[in-house]
Amino acid sequence: MKMNIRWPLMKNNITRKDLEKVISFLKGAPRLTQADNVKAFEMEWSEWLGVEYSVFVNSGSSANFISISVINHLYDTGDIIVPTLTWVSDIASVIQNGFNPVFVDINPRNLCMNDEMIIAKLNKQTRAVFLTHAQGFNGLTDRLLDTLKEKNIPLVEDVCESHGATFKGKKLGSFGLISNFSFYFAHHMSTIEGGMICTNNKDVYEIARMLRSHGMVREVEDYSIKESYIKNNSDLNPDFIFAFPGYNMRNTEIGAVLGRSQLERLDENNEKRRKNFEIFLKHLDSEKFRTDFDLEGSCNYALNIIIRKPDPVLRNRLERVFIENGIEFRRGSSGGGNQLRQPYLKGIIPDQEWQNYPETEHVHFFGYYIGNYSDCDEQEIIKLCKLLNNL
Ligand SMILES: Cc1ncc(COP(=O)(O)O)c(C=O)c1O
């Protein structure tokens, strides 16, 4: 059956209205590097999320890298618990900051780390849990939050795929010591490239600000911190004191103007995405595909299509139908599937380690996502389900 649905990964995520705002901003001949709009976007984002501080950076990966660097500066080196199903930068940031990644398999109902398995892996070496709220699903449980609190282990939330999703009515990204967002194309909103680091902790905020700008002390907002560096380094020009070996991960005023414009309609768009996903799951054949996701608080920029049984014939038919009908898809779901199969981890983890994570393995070979944008039409979603159900 050919329906010619034509379904791109994302549509219309930077609108004419957003661009008009950029154009009118440019007419004033403004400064384009990080300035007032970046500051305003950070404050508006903090308010939207319900946290004290936010730091706007040039990507979600930069947010990951800076966050794990902050953990490195505040705690000893050791282990960080990470998912097998996530984006490469979640693991790369851990390795590049000198920590050992300790992997955990996913819960098939939310594609996030299985909370019991996280708890089972906590020990004296654990410096943090770096949890990805995959594909709009909430990965938190009371049991996990209580255990981390009791053991005094920081939580870093990667919310790059889940803007606006909640746990018990509170936004994801407001629970951990630090949280990360991405504003890359095909996410809930886009600043062309961009990311955000969020926290309620002033020390984390100040270190993240320095790390974003070469590790420079002049980025700090708290004057007493600045004063103490200047006093202890009297041989240095106060404008050029590098507290940390940092990089430049700043964003621009254009990114911030886009972000501020998009934030105004994020909640409304997310509501539409929630509805789309519900309609999709209601009409999808639950014998063929998984439809039993834990939807409580979820907000998905993707429609997840996970074949229920490991059936390579059905999978090949599915891919053919995607291609024939112009449906853009990603196999392996978040980050292309099982990170443990990736060449960059060779020599870091034991050979064939991937086989110990069966839930991620299933998604790696039989899990897909396609776009879920705010202007998806109900009839189009039903048509898409019919196409998939008829495979
Ligand atoms: C879970 C997760 N973390 C981090 C990132 C990195 O974000 P960016 O592409 O903005 O660097 C992504 C990217 O898609 C992601 O899905």
The ligand as an ORCA input file, in Angstrom:
! r2SCAN-3c Opt
* xyz 0 1
  C      19.488     13.194     24.910
  C      20.329     14.174     24.134
  N      21.342     14.789     24.756
  C      22.139     15.675     24.119
  C      21.927     15.985     22.794
  C      22.845     16.945     22.114
  O      22.184     18.101     21.716
  P      22.779     18.989     20.508
  O      22.429     18.278     19.245
  O      22.084     20.292     20.662
  O      24.244     19.081     20.722
  C      20.884     15.370     22.102
  C      20.714     15.695     20.672
  O      19.859     15.422     19.987
  C      20.060     14.436     22.783
  O      19.078     13.819     22.150
*
